[in-house]
């Protein structure tokens, strides 16, 4: 017997959605948090499915909306911190060797996350929480480079809360059409990535021009 007053109706029958629905139906908010923590540790698990489904469950009364947002954000932070400390303890080379042995993940994704972190630093942690794959992997270079833990926690919490809120609220609003959210997440994530690239290119251009101006001034 479930400890919650309402069971999730129209529950997905199988796959990742069925697994996540079972966790939320059985454990409520902590189940949603566990699913998202695992999504952070194993990127092929899609938050684009788990979060809208959690919002749908909140709309069905399985858990409150506040509980859905709290537990999914806590799960995001816990999963991100685990990857941070793995990166810090293993270092870059051993982390790459470990990643190469894991199924369904690519070392090239980890390399792109590292390049993004080197280019954008703290902004990469904040905005990376809104881009699939990078959501999880950005924690690894942050750990390898030993970003200050309080700053990492703050940026991860803010970015996770923003992203989780959008997807949970979308699932809550759409009801039994929550699956539509996944169709639009790719577009939104690409838009964030493009904005970050444009901002990085603008910053680099301004920096190079400033250096050029300073060099001309010294020669004069």
C-alpha positions as CSV (number, residue, x, y, z in Angstrom):
1,X,0.0,0.0,0.0
2,X,1.4,3.4,-1.0
3,X,1.9,5.9,1.8
4,X,0.5,8.7,-0.4
5,X,-3.2,9.4,-0.7
6,X,-3.3,9.4,-4.5
7,X,-1.7,7.0,-7.0
8,X,-0.4,8.2,-10.3
9,X,-3.0,7.6,-12.9
10,X,-2.2,6.9,-16.5
11,X,1.2,5.8,-15.3
12,X,3.8,5.0,-18.1
13,X,4.0,1.2,-18.5
14,X,7.7,0.8,-19.0
15,X,11.1,2.2,-19.9
16,X,12.7,5.1,-18.1
17,X,9.3,6.9,-17.7
18,X,7.8,3.8,-16.1
19,X,10.8,3.4,-13.8
20,X,10.6,7.1,-12.7
21,X,6.8,6.9,-12.3
22,X,7.2,3.9,-10.0
23,X,9.7,5.8,-7.8
24,X,7.5,8.9,-7.6
25,X,4.3,6.8,-7.0
26,X,6.0,4.8,-4.2
27,X,8.2,7.3,-2.5
28,X,6.7,10.7,-3.5
29,X,9.1,13.6,-3.4
30,X,12.2,11.6,-2.3
31,X,11.6,9.2,-5.2
32,X,11.7,12.1,-7.6
33,X,14.9,13.4,-5.9
34,X,16.5,9.9,-6.2
35,X,15.6,9.7,-9.9
36,X,17.2,13.1,-10.6
37,X,20.3,12.3,-8.5
38,X,20.8,9.2,-10.6
39,X,20.2,11.2,-13.8
40,X,23.1,13.5,-12.8
41,X,25.4,10.5,-12.1
42,X,24.3,8.7,-15.3
43,X,23.6,11.3,-18.1
44,X,21.8,9.0,-20.5
45,X,18.9,9.1,-18.0
46,X,16.9,12.1,-19.3
47,X,15.7,14.8,-17.0
48,X,13.4,15.8,-19.9
49,X,11.3,12.8,-19.0
50,X,11.7,12.6,-15.3
51,X,11.0,16.2,-14.4
52,X,7.8,16.7,-16.5
53,X,6.6,13.4,-15.2
54,X,7.1,14.6,-11.6
55,X,5.1,17.7,-12.4
56,X,2.3,15.5,-13.8
57,X,2.4,13.5,-10.6
58,X,2.1,16.8,-8.6
59,X,-0.9,17.7,-10.6
60,X,-2.4,14.3,-9.8
61,X,-1.9,14.8,-6.1
62,X,0.8,12.2,-5.6
63,X,3.0,14.9,-4.1
64,X,2.8,18.7,-3.7
65,X,4.3,21.1,-6.3
66,X,6.6,22.5,-3.6
67,X,7.7,19.0,-2.7
68,X,8.4,18.2,-6.4
69,X,10.6,21.3,-6.8
70,X,12.4,20.9,-3.5
71,X,13.3,17.2,-3.9
72,X,14.2,17.4,-7.6
73,X,16.5,20.3,-6.9
74,X,18.0,18.5,-3.9
75,X,18.6,15.5,-6.0
76,X,20.3,17.6,-8.7
77,X,22.7,19.1,-6.1
78,X,23.5,15.8,-4.5
79,X,24.2,14.2,-7.8
80,X,26.3,17.1,-9.0
81,X,28.3,17.1,-5.7
82,X,29.0,13.4,-6.1
83,X,30.5,14.0,-9.6
84,X,32.4,17.1,-8.3
85,X,34.1,15.0,-5.6
86,X,34.8,12.1,-8.1
87,X,36.5,14.6,-10.4
88,X,38.4,16.1,-7.5
89,X,39.6,12.7,-6.2
90,X,40.3,11.0,-9.5
91,X,41.8,13.8,-11.5
92,X,41.6,14.3,-15.2
93,X,43.4,11.3,-16.5
94,X,41.8,8.7,-14.3
95,X,38.4,10.3,-14.8
96,X,38.8,9.9,-18.6
97,X,39.9,6.3,-18.1
98,X,36.9,5.6,-15.9
99,X,34.5,7.3,-18.3
100,X,35.8,5.3,-21.3
101,X,34.7,2.1,-19.5
102,X,31.1,3.2,-18.8
103,X,28.3,2.1,-21.2
104,X,26.2,4.6,-23.2
105,X,28.5,7.6,-22.5
106,X,31.2,9.2,-24.7
107,X,34.6,10.5,-23.6
108,X,34.1,13.3,-26.3
109,X,31.1,14.6,-24.2
110,X,33.4,14.9,-21.2
111,X,36.1,16.6,-23.3
112,X,33.5,19.2,-24.5
113,X,32.4,19.9,-20.9
114,X,36.0,20.4,-19.9
115,X,36.6,22.8,-22.8
116,X,33.4,24.7,-22.0
117,X,34.5,25.0,-18.3
118,X,37.9,26.3,-19.3
119,X,36.3,28.9,-21.6
120,X,33.5,30.1,-19.4
121,X,34.4,29.2,-15.8
122,X,31.7,29.9,-13.3
123,X,29.2,30.7,-16.0
124,X,29.6,27.2,-17.4
125,X,28.4,25.7,-14.1
126,X,25.4,27.9,-13.9
127,X,24.2,27.7,-17.5
128,X,25.5,24.2,-18.0
129,X,22.7,23.0,-15.7
130,X,20.3,23.9,-18.5
131,X,21.9,21.9,-21.2
132,X,21.5,18.1,-21.5
133,X,24.6,16.0,-21.0
134,X,26.5,19.1,-19.8
135,X,24.1,19.3,-16.9
136,X,25.9,16.4,-15.3
137,X,29.4,16.5,-16.9
138,X,30.1,20.1,-16.0
139,X,30.5,19.0,-12.4
140,X,33.6,16.9,-13.3
141,X,35.9,19.7,-14.5
142,X,34.7,21.9,-11.7
143,X,35.9,19.2,-9.3
144,X,39.1,18.5,-11.2
145,X,39.9,22.3,-11.1
146,X,38.8,22.5,-7.4
147,X,36.3,25.3,-7.9
148,X,35.5,26.5,-4.3
149,X,32.7,24.3,-3.0
150,X,30.4,27.1,-1.7
151,X,30.5,28.8,-5.1
152,X,29.9,25.5,-6.9
153,X,27.0,24.7,-4.6
154,X,25.4,28.1,-5.1
155,X,25.7,28.0,-8.9
156,X,24.5,24.4,-9.1
157,X,21.5,25.1,-6.8
158,X,20.4,28.2,-8.7
159,X,20.9,26.6,-12.1
160,X,19.2,23.4,-11.1
161,X,16.2,25.2,-9.5
162,X,15.7,27.3,-12.6
163,X,15.8,24.3,-15.0
164,X,13.8,21.9,-12.8
165,X,11.2,24.5,-12.2
166,X,10.6,25.0,-15.9
167,X,10.2,21.3,-16.6
168,X,8.3,20.4,-13.5
169,X,5.8,23.3,-14.0
170,X,5.4,22.4,-17.7
171,X,4.5,18.8,-16.7
172,X,2.2,20.2,-14.1
173,X,0.4,22.5,-16.5
174,X,0.2,20.0,-19.4
175,X,-1.2,17.1,-17.3
176,X,-1.4,13.9,-19.2
177,X,0.3,15.6,-22.2
178,X,3.5,16.0,-20.2
179,X,5.4,14.0,-22.8
180,X,5.2,17.1,-25.1
181,X,7.8,18.8,-22.9
182,X,10.6,16.5,-24.2
183,X,9.9,17.7,-27.8
184,X,10.7,21.3,-26.9
185,X,13.6,20.8,-24.5
186,X,16.1,20.2,-27.3
187,X,15.3,23.6,-28.9
188,X,15.5,25.5,-25.6
189,X,18.8,23.8,-24.6
190,X,20.3,24.6,-28.0
191,X,19.2,28.2,-27.5
192,X,21.0,28.4,-24.2
193,X,24.2,26.9,-25.7
194,X,24.1,29.4,-28.6
195,X,23.7,32.3,-26.1
196,X,26.7,31.1,-24.1
197,X,28.8,30.8,-27.3
198,X,27.8,34.3,-28.4
199,X,28.6,35.7,-25.0
200,X,31.9,33.9,-25.0
201,X,32.8,35.1,-28.5
202,X,31.8,38.7,-27.5
203,X,33.9,38.6,-24.4
204,X,36.9,37.2,-26.3
205,X,36.6,39.9,-29.0
206,X,36.5,42.7,-26.4
207,X,39.4,41.2,-24.5
208,X,41.6,40.9,-27.7
209,X,40.7,44.4,-28.8
210,X,41.6,45.8,-25.3
211,X,45.0,44.0,-25.5
212,X,45.6,45.3,-29.0
213,X,44.8,48.9,-27.9
214,X,47.1,48.5,-24.8
215,X,49.9,47.2,-27.0
216,X,49.5,50.1,-29.5
217,X,49.5,52.5,-26.5
218,X,52.8,51.1,-25.2
219,X,54.5,51.3,-28.6
220,X,53.3,54.9,-28.9
